[in-house]
């Protein structure tokens, strides 16, 4: 019984994260469950590998990585030391110029592993005129 209730609760959470306008299996991460969903991707990567993901955030260059995976699309949440970034590294298509720091973008891509952690292999990334919430609270 407890397993059934737990599976049902997980299904409700995933449905809440998915937009009605999506007709495929794309996982759409919105503001409300942003922190929860990103953390679950890191804690249970096998569930998500190979799936298409879509979310919005700020485009950032990561100074501690080199190569083609030194970019991320992030937001901020409360952490042990105040505001802390949360998001996923993104692999831009070959030859694509990076966006300006803190540009608000919508990213769509396939979740893969790179250097042992989840990364989004970008299939589409566009700068959007309307910015979403920079800060997302854990739920």
Secondary structure, DSSP 4 states (H G I P E B T S, - for coil): -HHHHHHHHHHHHHHHHS-TT--SS-EE--STTHHHHHHHHHHSHHHHTT-EEEEEEEEEE-TT--STT-EEEEEEEEETTEEEEEEEEEEPPTTPPPPPTT-EEEEEEEEEEETTEEEEEEEEEEE-SS---SB----
